[in-house]
Amino acid sequence: MQPSRAPEAGETAPAPAAIQISRIMRPDDANIAGNVHGGTILKMIEEAGAIISTRHCNSQSGEPCVAALARVERTDFLSPMCIGEVAHVSAEITYTSKHSVEVQVQVEAENILTGAKTVTNRATLWYVPLSLHNVNKVLEVPPIQFAQKDQEEEGRRRYEEQKLARQETKERNGDVIVPVINPEPYTVGYSQSSLIHLVGPSDCTMHGFVHGGVTMKLMDEVAGIVAARHCKTNIVTASVDAINFHEKIKKGSVLTISGRMTFTSNKSMEIEVFVDADRFVGEPQDPYRAVSAFFTYVSLSKEGRPLPVPQLAEHGPPHDVHQPRLVGAQVGGAASSDPPLMALPL
């Protein structure tokens, strides 16, 4: 029996088979409400995406590479996942451009006592292949075959849309969060929050750069703190609008993860979160914006019923003005209408 031949560079190959990773949810995966932490689910989603995209990018003979996360599209939290259930994370490649891979992921929670399964999350991720010999070098992605022409055209449309969205994010990525002394209730400064994290070996890939899932979990925690401070209630993640990874983060960096409220509707809150990295180990480098995202939350009563959200106050210090972002949210649709209620408490 002849061994299978790796396609040569430039050859078109069928899309690789979907993969699935599974593991049981344990108590250390829980949030304070007792369900699985949203950041834990985001980490599993990213792991599945990294596996299938790295495998595909190395499917042709050529320079070895690792797939780095560039963007996570809107991620919906459709149903809570409970401790003791088994998470099944399925990933498949749905489009490739010259330098990008689109991966679509679905998460199911299985009750192993009854066998019942529930879809809890769906997400779309974009990866780029980086050379193992020079992580600043982006390699070409092996093209895939499409069963129908319209699948390729639809994938190209999604690619162009995310490319434009990433560029728009970079253009407005210079904002900083300024501490507010004695902020008035329900202003932006009242709930804005930050975490500081030193990047250690356990946060990183074997090549010394932070896993995208680690960063997303930290961002999820900060966004949850902002929402809880604003509402003073139990809060749940409705969706993540988009997460853009602008720069790589190296082991030994100090991360400042900051979040602030940018919009409220009757039953939802939009929170902007960004990650700034500062390297103080190795070659010196100025602090830089590494990641940015918008999260949407809803407020729940003790019985799990949706509650009205306190509205973001119009008054406050001069630098506490949120109106431009509120307008931007309405135009973009990020939080201009109440999302369907799902339940993944933070």
Secondary structure, DSSP 8 states (H G I E B T S, - for coil): --------TT--EE----EEEEEE--GGGB-TTSBB-HHHHHHHHHHHHHHHHHHHHTSSSSS-EEEEEEEE--EEE-S--BTTSEEEEEEEEEEE-SS-EEEEEEEEEE-TTT--EEEEEEEEEEEEEEESS-TT-B-----EE-SSHHHHHHHHHHHHHHHHHHHHHHHTTT------SS--TTSHHHH-EEEEEE--GGGB-TTSBB-HHHHHHHHHHHHHHHHHHHHSSEEEEEEEEEEEE-S--BTTEEEEEEEEEEEE-SS-EEEEEEEEEEE-SSS----EEEEEEEEEEEEE-TTS-EE------S-S-TT---HHHHHHHHHHTSSSS-------B-
